[in-house]
């Protein structure tokens, strides 16, 4: 398996304590800088649309397997919660696109630390991504 960083996230959050627990709580404007060789992949991304941003939690503790999540009093495995500390610290946030300029997206809704490696961008599609969606039998 080989992952490649396709860019970097520019964020006001410098360390873990600066960032909110989830991107939905962030009102900070951030920039997603996509490497120039991947700029063509941004075709079709629209202002005021939402995207799913996958990035690497490069400052996470990859040895953590259990944690006590916020508002809980019982320890859980990291696969049962959204802890940033996990064996493969792949982070996911839904962000709103505020502006697009060449290979840079200006967004709101990320909890990423400054310099976090960008792994992928996908469109947010409510019909597919909404947790309340019912499956047909």
N, C-alpha and C positions, 0 to 999 in steps of 0.2 A: 504494500500500500504506500502510495506517495501523495502527500498533500503539498500544494504550492500556495504560498501567499500570493494573492492577486492585488494586494494593495494594503493600505494602512488606514486606521481610523484616527482622526485628530479630535481630541476630546479635552475638556477642561479638567477631567478627573485624572489626577496624577497617581493616586494610590487607592487601594481597596476601600478605605474608610471614606473617601470622597464621593464615591458612586452610590446611587440608590440600590436597593436590593434587586430591583427589576427595572428594565427599561421603560415600562409604562409610567413609572413615577418620575422620569427625567423630563424636564422642560428645557434642558440645555440644547443649544444649537451646536451640531457637530458636523464635521466634514469627513466624507468617505473618499479617500484618494485611491482611485483605481489605477494600476500600472498602465502606462500608455499602450502597451501591446494588447491589453484587454479592453480598451476604450470602445471598440466596435460592439462589444457585448452589451453596452448600455443602450443601444438603439431600442426604442420603444418604452423605456422607463419614462414615466411622466411626472411632472410636478403635481402635487396634491394627491398622488397615489401613495399607496403603502407598499413597502417591500419587507421581505424577511432577510435579515442580515445575519450571516453566520460568520463568527470570528473566533480566533484562537485565544483562549485565556492564558496567555504566556506567563503570567505571574501567579497562576493557581498552584496549589499544593496537590500534585498528582498522586500522592500516597494516601490521601484521605478516602476511606471507603464508607464511613458512617459519620453522621452529624446530627445535631439537634436543629431542625428548621425553625425559622421565626414563628412565633405564636404557637409553638408546640412545646410539650414538656417531655417528649419521648424521643430517644435516639432512633434515627432511620438510616437506611442505606442511601447512598448518594443517587442511586438510580430511581429512588422513590421521591426525590425532591430536586430542587433547582439550584443546589449548591454549586458555586463556581469551582470549588475544589473537587476534583474527580479524576479518574485515570486518564481520560482523554477530555481535556477541558474545552470542548466545543461549545461556544456560547451562541444563543439565538435570541434575537429581539425583532419585533415588528416596529418599523420606523416610518414616519411620514416624510416624503420627499418635499422639501421646501424650494429647492432650486437645483438646476443642473448647469454645469459649465465645463465643457470639454470632458475631461475624465474625472471630475469631482462632483459628488452629490452633497448637497447641504441637507441635513436631516434633523429630525427631532424624535426622541423616543429610544435612545440607546443608553445602556449602562456601561459601555466599554471604557477601559482605561486608555489614556493617551498612548498612541503608538501600537495599539493592538493589531495583530496581523489579520487582514481580511481574508476569509476563506471562500465565501460565495455570497451572491445576491440572488434572490428569487422573488417573483411577484407574490404579494399577499393576495389570495383569492378567498374571499369570505366563504363562498359556497364549499370550498375544499378545506379551509383552515379553521373555520369556526368550531370551537369545541362543543357547541350545542347541536351540531349537525347530526341528524339521525341517519343510520344506515338502513338501506332497503334490504328486506329479507331475500 
